Amino acid sequence: MEWKKQVLTIGVAAAAVFAMSSVAASADETAAGGCNKDGHNGQGWTHYSEGGVHTKVTWFEYKISGKGTGGKSNVNIRHYEKRRLQKDKLLYSNDSPDNVKQNTDYSHTPKNPIQLDSSKKQHTDYHFVFDTAGSDPTCKATTSDFPA
């Protein structure tokens, strides 16, 4: 019976070390991009983690600042796999409601994380439409390619 206890204890300890090393290998990181048009600023941040063979995008964050808007701006997110000799592959898209306000942090979390092989680069485009009287100025913020 004593031998079985020792084997069980060693097995539990090994499982705990393995679980801790899996968590430690995953690091939360952020890729950022910004743009401006006619005094309006847009910033976007893509939050992801690297661990093992995959990179997972877990959520997006964006903010409008600068010159005032009417409180009905839009931010359209497009997330891509970077390709060298072809058009980038669209992996995910989301259009905000027509209610993005000035100087407010917004976030969007996909229903499922966007998972891609870590050897492949990816990036996010944030298309900002600033609500103003008359025609609405626009700009596109693109994050740096990741993982590094």
N, C-alpha and C positions, 0 to 999 in steps of 0.2 A: 504494500500500500504506500509506503514512504517513497518508493521509486516513482510511482504514478504521480504523486504530489510534486516531486521535483521536475518531472517532465512537463507537467501542466504549468508550473511556475515559469519554467524556461520558455515554454511556448507563448504564454501571455506576455512575458517581458519582450520577447522578440517581436510579437505583433505590435506592441506599443511603440517600440523603436521604429519599426517600419512605418507605422501610421504617422509618427512625428516627422520622419524624414520626408514623407510625401507632402506634408503640409509645408515644411520648411522650403521645399523646392519651388513652391508656388509663390511668386511675388507680385503684389499689386502694382501696376504701373499706369501711367497716363501719357497719351499722345495728344498734343494740343495744336490748334490752328486758329488764326484770326484774320479778319478782313475789315475794311471800312469803305464807306461810300457817302459822300456829301455830309460828313460830320457824324454819321451813324457808325457804330462799331458792333461787330459780332464776334464772339469768342465761342469756341467749341472744344470740348475735352472728351476723349474716348478712353474709358477705363477698361483695362484688360489685365489678365494674369498669365504668366508663363509657368508651365510646369510639365516637365517630361517632353513628350512629342507634340503637344498641342498648345496653341495660344488661344485663350478664351476671352472674347469681348463680353463684358458683363453689364455695362451700362454707359449711357451717353449723358453729357451735361452741356448746357449752353446758356448764353446770356447776351442780352442786347444792352448797349450803353451808348453814351455820347449824346448827340442832339436828340431832343424829345420826339416821341412817336405817339400815335393815337391809341395805343393799347391793344391794337388788333394786328400785330405783326405776326409773321409766320417763320418757322424754322423747319426746313426739310432736310432730313438726314439720309445720306446714301453711304453705305459701307461697302468697300470693294476689296477684292483680292487683286494685288498688283501683279500685272503680267508684263513681261519684257517685250515680246514680239507680237502681242495681240492687245485688243481693247481690254481694259480692266474688267473683271467679272463682278457684277453686282451680287453681293451676298445678303444685303438687308436694306430695307428702306422704311422710313416712317415720316409722315407729315404731321406737324403740330396742329392743334386746333387754331382757329383764327383769333387768338386771344393772348398772344405773348406780349407781356408788358416790359417796360423799360426797367433796368437795374434790378431784375429779379432773377435768381438762379432757378433754372428748370432742369429736370432730369427725365430721362426715358430709359426704362429697362425692358429689353426684349423678353418675350414670353420664355424663350430658351436662349441660353448663351450662344453666341456665334463662335463656333469652334473651327479652327483651321490648323493644319499641320504647321508646326513651328518653323519649318524651313521656308515657308511661303510668307512673303511680305503682304501687308494689308494697310489700308488707310481709310479715313472717313472724310467725306465732303459735307459741310454744313452750308446749306443755301439759305441765306437770310433775306427776307422780304420785309422792309421797314415800312410800317403803316404811317403814311403822311398824307396831307391834303394834296390832291392831284395824283400824278403818277408815283408809284412806290419805288424808291431806290432799292437795288439788290446788290448783294455781293456773295462771293463763295469763299469760305474758309476751308482749307485742306490741312489735315494733320500730317505730321511727318510719317513716313513709312515705318512700320513696326512689324515684328520685333527687330531690335537693332542688329 
